[in-house]
């Protein structure tokens, strides 16, 4: 089954993969719900409490510094 990956803490869309349906776990950053198509200047973000995607402006996110890991 095609699944969509997101960062567990931020909800930022990370990409796609394929997994058996029994391995889909939103607490692990995996959902079967496809994100909306992003337009220039926006990024899909998964909202775990509502179980849905939303589009947010890219400007809402600051790049991480290497020492923030």
N, C-alpha and C positions, 0 to 999 in steps of 0.2 A: 504494500500500500504506500502511496506517495504521502510523505509527511513534510512538515515545515518546521524548521528549527529556529529557536529564538533564545537570546541571552536570558537566563533565569532571573537575574536581578533587574535588568533594564527593560526587558521585553523586546529589544531590538531584533529584527529579522536577521537571521544568519545564513539561511539557505534552505535547500531541499535535500531530501534523502528518501530512501525506501526502507520500510520496516514492516514486520508482521503487525497486524492490528492490536494484538495483545501486548505489544511493547510500547504503545503510545502512552506517554505519561507527561502531562503538562508540568508537573513538579520537576521533571527532568529537562524541560525546555523543548518539548516535542508536542505538536498538535496536528490533527488531520485537517483542520480548517485553513484553507488557503488565504494568504494575506491579500489585501486589495492591491491593485496595480498602483505603484508609486509614480508620481509625476516629478519633474525636476524641482528640487528644493524640499522634497518630503521623503519620509522614511516610514515603513510599516513598523508598528510597535504592538506586541501582543499584551493585552490587559488580562492577566490571569484571573482576577476577581470576577470579571464579567465573561471571560472565555471568548473574547472577541478581539479583532484587530482594529487599530485606528491608524490614521496617517497623521504624523506630527512633522512640523518643520525641522529640517536638518539643523537649523540654528539653535534649536532647543538642546542640542548635545555639544559638549566640548570634547575635543580630542583628549585621549588619555595620555599622560606622560609615561615614559618607560618605567619610572620608579613608582608608579601607582599600583603595580601588580601585587 
